Amino acid sequence: MLLLESDRISLDTSSEISGTAHDRVIRGIFQQYIDNDSGFAAPTRKENVPRFLLNDIVRFWRTMCVDFAYKQREQQGKKWALRNIELRMSRRLIFVKGLLMCFKIYNTALSRDKIKQELRKFVSQKPLQFMVSVFEENDVPDNYIVDLLDAYDKYLGMLNDEQFRDHLKNLLMHKAYEDPKFEEARANSHKFQNTLNKIFIGEKNKVSEFTLKYGVF
């Protein structure tokens, strides 16, 4: 959560993060992940996959899913519809950023210090911006990127609509699938998910190669 969702608190408006408390904490976390990963001890460093970090990012995503189910029971279905859509969209985007952070290191043959430096740079970038930049660098078709941005823009528009947001917040779980507004938000999340499926699994590219090798098996 700290790596994927945190930001520094500072009165300084500059973009420089080096030396801040936030940067020192992030630096320490990545030092533990990279320096204790035996995969980086190999002389060739051919693949440079931060396996422990990738494992914890996947676990974090699964934890968010389990937490959703726990709150469903604990809160007796209250706010279920809103949290369901947030899990499908903003929470999923956070997970995607984490995967892509590990992907950016894949097959780079960088030194440990350089890997930690690069990962710290990735942390400072916003998830949507980071996702698009990685896809553009790896020749993901423009129409897929546009579909993702359209779906996410629509999602943000829904949440910024106070009436729409309150409607989802107050919608009970057993009534959600009969509700037009929830179904609209759900259909939009399917568009987001289906496009991610095409990029990470359906298409033959470097991202899908990484996903199949390290995200599945």
C-alpha positions as CSV (number, residue, x, y, z in Angstrom):
1,M,0.0,0.0,0.0
2,L,2.8,2.4,0.8
3,L,4.6,1.8,-2.5
4,L,1.4,2.0,-4.6
5,E,-0.8,4.6,-2.9
6,S,1.4,6.9,-0.8
7,D,2.6,10.4,-1.6
8,R,4.9,12.8,0.2
9,I,3.6,15.6,2.4
10,S,5.6,18.7,1.8
11,L,5.2,22.5,1.6
12,D,7.8,22.4,-1.1
13,T,6.1,22.6,-4.5
14,S,9.2,21.2,-6.4
15,S,9.1,17.8,-8.0
16,E,12.3,16.8,-6.3
17,I,11.6,14.0,-3.8
18,S,15.2,13.0,-2.9
19,G,16.0,13.4,0.8
20,T,12.4,13.7,2.0
21,A,11.1,11.4,4.7
22,H,8.9,9.7,2.2
23,D,11.8,9.0,-0.1
24,R,13.9,7.6,2.8
25,V,11.1,5.1,3.7
26,I,10.6,4.1,0.1
27,R,14.4,3.7,-0.3
28,G,14.5,1.4,2.7
29,I,11.7,-0.8,1.5
30,F,13.2,-1.3,-1.9
31,Q,16.6,-2.0,-0.3
32,Q,15.0,-4.9,1.5
33,Y,13.2,-6.3,-1.5
34,I,16.2,-6.1,-3.9
35,D,19.2,-6.7,-1.7
36,N,17.6,-9.9,-0.2
37,D,16.5,-11.3,-3.6
38,S,19.0,-14.1,-4.5
39,G,17.9,-13.7,-8.2
40,F,20.0,-10.5,-8.4
41,A,23.1,-12.3,-7.2
42,A,23.5,-14.1,-10.5
43,P,26.4,-12.7,-12.5
44,T,24.4,-12.2,-15.7
45,R,21.3,-10.6,-14.1
46,K,19.6,-11.6,-17.4
47,E,16.0,-11.2,-16.3
48,N,16.1,-8.9,-13.3
49,V,12.6,-9.7,-12.0
50,P,12.0,-8.5,-8.4
51,R,10.2,-11.7,-7.4
52,F,9.6,-10.9,-3.7
53,L,8.1,-7.5,-4.7
54,L,6.0,-9.0,-7.4
55,N,4.7,-11.6,-5.0
56,D,3.7,-9.0,-2.4
57,I,2.0,-6.9,-5.0
58,V,-0.1,-9.9,-6.1
59,R,-0.8,-10.7,-2.4
60,F,-1.9,-7.0,-1.9
61,W,-4.4,-7.3,-4.7
62,R,-5.8,-10.5,-3.3
63,T,-6.0,-8.9,0.1
64,M,-8.0,-6.0,-1.3
65,C,-10.4,-8.6,-2.8
66,V,-10.7,-10.5,0.5
67,D,-11.2,-7.3,2.4
68,F,-14.0,-6.4,0.1
69,A,-15.7,-9.7,1.0
70,Y,-15.1,-9.2,4.7
71,K,-16.6,-5.7,4.7
72,Q,-19.6,-7.0,2.8
73,R,-20.3,-9.3,5.7
74,E,-19.3,-6.8,8.5
75,Q,-21.3,-3.9,7.1
76,Q,-24.3,-6.1,6.0
77,G,-24.1,-5.0,2.4
78,K,-23.9,-1.2,3.1
79,K,-21.9,0.7,0.5
80,W,-21.4,-2.6,-1.3
81,A,-22.2,-1.2,-4.7
82,L,-19.8,1.7,-4.5
83,R,-17.0,-0.4,-3.1
84,N,-17.7,-3.0,-5.8
85,I,-17.1,-0.5,-8.6
86,E,-14.1,1.0,-6.9
87,L,-12.5,-2.5,-6.6
88,R,-13.2,-3.1,-10.3
89,M,-11.6,0.2,-11.3
90,S,-9.3,2.3,-9.0
91,R,-8.2,-0.7,-6.9
92,R,-7.5,-2.7,-10.0
93,L,-5.5,0.2,-11.5
94,I,-3.3,0.3,-8.4
95,F,-2.6,-3.4,-8.9
96,V,-1.8,-2.9,-12.6
97,K,0.7,-0.2,-11.7
98,G,2.4,-2.6,-9.4
99,L,2.7,-5.3,-12.0
100,L,4.1,-2.8,-14.5
101,M,6.7,-1.6,-12.1
102,C,8.1,-5.1,-12.0
103,F,7.7,-5.4,-15.7
104,K,9.8,-2.3,-16.3
105,I,12.7,-4.0,-14.6
106,Y,12.3,-7.2,-16.6
107,N,15.1,-8.1,-19.0
108,T,17.0,-4.8,-18.3
109,A,20.2,-6.3,-16.8
110,L,20.5,-3.3,-14.5
111,S,22.7,-3.3,-11.3
112,R,20.9,-3.5,-8.0
113,D,21.5,0.1,-7.2
114,K,20.0,1.2,-10.6
115,I,17.0,-1.1,-10.1
116,K,16.3,0.5,-6.7
117,Q,16.7,4.0,-8.2
118,E,14.3,3.1,-11.1
119,L,11.7,1.7,-8.7
120,R,11.7,4.8,-6.6
121,K,11.1,6.9,-9.7
122,F,8.1,4.7,-10.6
123,V,6.6,5.2,-7.2
124,S,6.4,9.0,-7.7
125,Q,4.3,8.6,-10.9
126,K,0.5,8.5,-10.8
127,P,-0.9,5.1,-11.7
128,L,-2.8,6.1,-14.8
129,Q,0.1,8.2,-16.2
130,F,2.5,5.3,-15.5
131,M,0.3,2.7,-17.1
132,V,-0.1,4.7,-20.3
133,S,3.6,5.5,-20.6
134,V,4.6,1.8,-20.2
135,F,2.0,0.7,-22.8
136,E,3.2,3.3,-25.2
137,E,6.8,2.3,-24.8
138,N,5.9,-1.3,-25.6
139,D,3.8,-0.7,-28.6
140,V,0.4,-1.6,-27.1
141,P,-2.2,-0.6,-29.8
142,D,-3.5,2.9,-29.4
143,N,-7.1,1.8,-29.5
144,Y,-6.6,-0.3,-26.3
145,I,-5.1,2.7,-24.5
146,V,-7.9,4.9,-25.6
147,D,-10.5,2.3,-24.4
148,L,-8.8,2.2,-21.0
149,L,-8.7,5.9,-20.7
150,D,-12.4,6.3,-21.9
151,A,-13.5,3.7,-19.3
152,Y,-11.6,5.3,-16.5
153,D,-12.7,8.8,-17.4
154,K,-16.3,7.6,-17.3
155,Y,-15.7,6.0,-14.0
156,L,-14.3,9.3,-12.6
157,G,-17.3,11.1,-14.0
158,M,-19.6,8.8,-12.1
159,L,-17.8,9.3,-8.8
160,N,-17.7,13.1,-9.3
161,D,-21.4,13.1,-9.8
162,E,-22.6,13.4,-6.2
163,Q,-26.0,12.1,-6.9
164,F,-24.7,9.1,-8.7
165,R,-22.1,8.4,-6.0
166,D,-24.7,8.7,-3.2
167,H,-27.0,6.4,-5.1
168,L,-24.3,3.6,-5.3
169,K,-23.4,4.3,-1.7
170,N,-26.9,3.7,-0.5
171,L,-27.8,0.8,-2.8
172,L,-28.2,-2.5,-1.0
173,M,-26.3,-5.5,-2.4
174,H,-29.4,-7.6,-3.1
175,K,-30.9,-4.8,-5.2
176,A,-27.7,-3.8,-7.1
177,Y,-28.1,-6.1,-10.1
178,E,-31.6,-4.8,-10.8
179,D,-30.4,-1.2,-10.7
180,P,-29.7,0.7,-14.0
181,K,-27.0,3.0,-12.5
182,F,-25.1,0.1,-11.0
183,E,-25.4,-1.9,-14.2
184,E,-24.0,1.1,-16.1
185,A,-21.0,1.4,-13.8
186,R,-20.5,-2.4,-13.9
187,A,-20.7,-2.5,-17.7
188,N,-18.0,0.2,-17.9
189,S,-15.8,-1.8,-15.5
190,H,-16.2,-4.8,-17.8
191,K,-14.8,-2.7,-20.7
192,F,-11.8,-1.7,-18.5
193,Q,-11.2,-5.3,-17.5
194,N,-11.6,-6.8,-21.0
195,T,-9.1,-4.3,-22.4
196,L,-6.6,-5.2,-19.7
197,N,-7.2,-8.9,-20.5
198,K,-6.3,-8.3,-24.2
199,I,-3.1,-6.4,-23.3
200,F,-1.8,-8.7,-20.5
201,I,-3.0,-12.1,-21.8
202,G,-4.7,-11.9,-25.2
203,E,-2.1,-10.2,-27.3
204,K,1.4,-11.5,-28.0
205,N,3.7,-8.8,-26.7
206,K,6.4,-8.2,-24.0
207,V,3.7,-7.5,-21.4
208,S,1.9,-10.7,-22.0
209,E,5.2,-12.6,-22.0
210,F,6.0,-11.3,-18.6
211,T,2.5,-12.0,-17.3
212,L,2.4,-15.6,-18.4
213,K,5.9,-16.2,-17.1
214,Y,5.8,-14.5,-13.7
215,G,2.1,-13.5,-13.1
216,V,0.6,-16.9,-13.7
217,F,3.1,-19.7,-13.2
